[in-house]
Amino acid sequence: MTSQKQYQIGDVVEGTVSGIQHYGVFVQLDSYTQGLIHISECKHGYVTDINQFVQLGETLRVMVIDVDEYTHKISLSLRALEQTNVPPYPAKIKYRRRKHQPKIGFKPLEQALPKMVRQGLDEIEYDEYHIPT
């Protein structure tokens, strides 16, 4: 009877590249188990040619990211073990200059009201004296 090792999500294991396809890399984890690194899990960013990353027979250190419950297929990732270039501090907040907004509201209206009343009264008085008959 053969004993098969049980792999769990999050395990970091070593395996040998046993096949390369346009969609991913097959990795032989032990004599009974083979996993797949999908092309999207090779690295952060876009991968144009998977052959630039791996060669047949190369030993890789990979992380188990999924184990199918029914088919027992194992999904692997190189990207999960990669460091990302994230700064240790948050980015600076850009302060934008505010556009000039007209002064509207009750306070500016209260301040401008006496001037507006005077102008209205002046126009009424002007019309009274210059009304054509």
Residue, then its C-alpha position, 0 to 999 in steps of 0.5 A: m500500500t502506498s502512502q500519499k502525503q497530505y498537503q494543506i493550504g499554506d504549506v511551503v514545499e519544494g518540488t521539481v518542474s515536470g512540465i511547462q505549458h502555455y497556461g502554467v507549470f507542472v511541479q512534481l511534489d513527491s513521487y505520487t503528487q503533482g501540482l500546477i502553478h497557473i501563469s497568473e501565480c508565477k509573479h506579480g504583474y503580467v507574464t508574457d513567456i512562462n519559459q523565461f521563469v522556469q526550466l524543466g528539472e528545476t527545483l522550486r520552492v512553492m506555496v500550496i494555495d488550493v487543494d481540490e476536495y474532490t479531484h485532489k488537484i493541488s494549486l501552487s504559487l510562486r507569487a505568494l512567496e514573493q516580496t511586494n514593493v509596498p512602502p512601510y508608510p502610507a503615501k502622502i495625501k495630495y492637498r488640492r487648492r480650493k477653487h474660489q467659491p463665491k460667498i453665498g449664504f446668510k452672513p454675506l447676504e446680511q452684510a450686503l443687504p444695506k447696500m442693496v437697499r440703498q441702491g434700490l431706494d436710489e433707483i426709485e428716487y431717480d425714477e420719480y424725478h425723471i418720469p416722462t409724462 
